[in-house]
Amino acid sequence: MQILLWLSNNLRLHDNPALNTAVELAKEYGNDARIYPLYIVDPTDPWPMQGARRWWLHQSLEKLGQTFGEYSCPISFFKGEPSDILNTLIVDATQAIICSADFCAHTEEQQAKIKTLCDSKGITCRKRSGALLFNPYTNTNKQGNIYQVFTPFYKHSVKTHPPSAPQDTPDNESLHRHLCKKSLTNSVTLNELNLLPTQNWADNFQQHWQPGEQGAQGTLNNAISDVIKQYSNDRDFPAKKGTSQLSPHLHFGEISPRQIWHTVANQLSPEDNEAFLRQLVWRDFSYSLIANWKDFPEKSFKSRFDNFNWKQNDKHLLAWQKGLTGYPIVDAGMRQLWQTGWMHNRIRMVVASFLTKHLRIHWSEGAKWFWDTLLDADLANNSAGWQWVAGSGADAAPYFRIFNPMTQSEKFDKKGAYIRKWIPELSALPDKYIHAPWEAPSVILKEANITLGKTYPKPIVDHKAARESALAAYKETNEA
Ligand SMILES: Cc1cc2nc3c(=O)[nH]c(=O)nc-3n(C[C@H](O)[C@H](O)[C@H](O)COP(=O)(O)OP(=O)(O)OC[C@H]3O[C@@H](n4cnc5c(N)ncnc54)[C@H](O)[C@@H]3O)c2cc1C
């Protein structure tokens, strides 16, 4: 008897409801029941996994393969449309297919097809979610509506449905007995999925990250001992290690948000854990938006922004992508992203505001670049983050809130440590001028070995003029 366990976004053993369900069913079916874990790379996904995350996925699958290997169980790999692949995998012995919920339109369509297929063949089909703290479809206000504002969403969720406890990993004996000992027919190898980038761009990632369930647990432990107590004070300062850096682990499901919630809540007092846990709930809020407004990644939530006078300027877009705008805090963030596959949250807001307001380029262009380059690129969080900054999202910052790159930099990177780290060509500038090098007298620039326009760009737009022009465009949209 065979149980097909489609792994998708839950690449772990601990608190993995899909795996637990598979083991429960296997026990029910008897000693001969075998669970076949499988991973499918889906080229039909309209939001296919790109560069940075493909690197992570390869490492993560390799690590998970080693874990299943301890039970002599291989993971089977496939490329294709999941419903087609699963259709071809069904044999007489197939009793059940277990999927993990991920709430995006494309996966849900695939899962609906799989359910129909199973129903037509008399096979059990189960969908389990271990990716969120709360159910995004049932977490509604008194009128039965989905929340569009974070604070009431947060209060309601935490008070009325506190996250349930994580599930234990299935016992060793059951795993030894029920995990399969051979791959499925026509499975390819992990290397044949061709996930690793061909350029050496991803080589740096290895120094910064440890993908896999063990790496995720280590990251959580470090966050508990070194980060979360000071989170409310340190989280906005990009030169400090003031945030957990759990985001790629959470995205790939190497750790469950429930486990994070309960471990943090058990080990730290409410005073020390509240700011962090509240931030974790933003992730659920983003998922609630994407689950209930399926076109959220493509369309401005506020339709008023459909008529906004966005600009198309490839030169400006490229300068932003390469970290060559002439605004140090923006450029530092874009270079951190390119070199490490991650960017600090405060700086994500600054660079997103710069793109959508100073350069007036559509938020979707920024979201696409993040999609390709972030290791934690997540359809729900990325779409929500961009729409929040652009002003077009639910509960978004108003469009007229335009981040001033110099003020942000002076406030959150006063001594320029973050800027100097990512823009070494500015490292010799005194603190006074690090936030706006164009204001430095020529003798200071010379002493610091800087020629603006040559060794570091002049600002590609004038801050004041860009700000006024963005506000005027917004006013026009409002009046239209
Ligand atoms: C323009 C923009 C794009 C973004 N794109 C993504 C993305 O693709 N993937 C992604 O995971 N996050 C995204 N974020 C949210 C946030 O920047 C990251 O989750 C955070 O920086 C990750 O670092 P951390 O794990 O150290 O976070 P911590 O501060 O330690 O927070 C812990 C966890 O809580 C969640 N979280 C924290 N802040 C937010 C937030 N504002 N919104 C939603 N969840 C949050 C994350 O899962 C995070 O790992 C984006 C934000 C902006 C402004």
The ligand as an ORCA input file, in Angstrom:
! r2SCAN-3c Opt
* xyz 0 1
  C       9.149     45.662      0.143
  C       9.182     44.497      1.087
  C       9.287     43.205      0.596
  C       9.315     42.119      1.472
  N       9.427     40.856      0.953
  C       9.425     39.789      1.787
  C       9.530     38.470      1.278
  O       9.573     38.233      0.069
  N       9.582     37.441      2.169
  C       9.518     37.643      3.522
  O       9.559     36.676      4.282
  N       9.367     38.884      4.016
  C       9.338     39.958      3.214
  N       9.223     41.215      3.730
  C       8.987     41.365      5.190
  C      10.244     41.521      6.072
  O      11.094     42.481      5.529
  C      11.000     40.216      6.243
  O      10.123     39.188      6.634
  C      12.086     40.342      7.309
  O      12.981     41.369      6.978
  C      12.820     39.028      7.443
  O      13.878     39.132      8.329
  P      13.878     38.368      9.722
  O      13.576     36.939      9.499
  O      15.152     38.720     10.393
  O      12.643     39.046     10.438
  P      12.275     39.193     11.981
  O      12.153     40.655     12.220
  O      13.162     38.423     12.846
  O      10.795     38.610     12.045
  C      10.514     37.206     12.232
  C       9.634     36.715     11.114
  O       8.392     37.422     11.111
  C       7.938     37.627      9.770
  N       7.933     39.054      9.470
  C       8.693     40.023     10.013
  N       8.376     41.222      9.491
  C       7.393     41.007      8.584
  C       6.645     41.846      7.713
  N       6.813     43.163      7.673
  N       5.720     41.270      6.907
  C       5.504     39.943      6.948
  N       6.178     39.099      7.756
  C       7.112     39.620      8.562
  C       8.968     36.956      8.859
  O       8.520     35.665      8.538
  C      10.208     36.931      9.728
  O      11.106     35.917      9.395
  C       9.199     42.332      2.872
  C       9.089     43.641      3.352
  C       9.085     44.706      2.476
  C       8.969     46.095      3.026
*
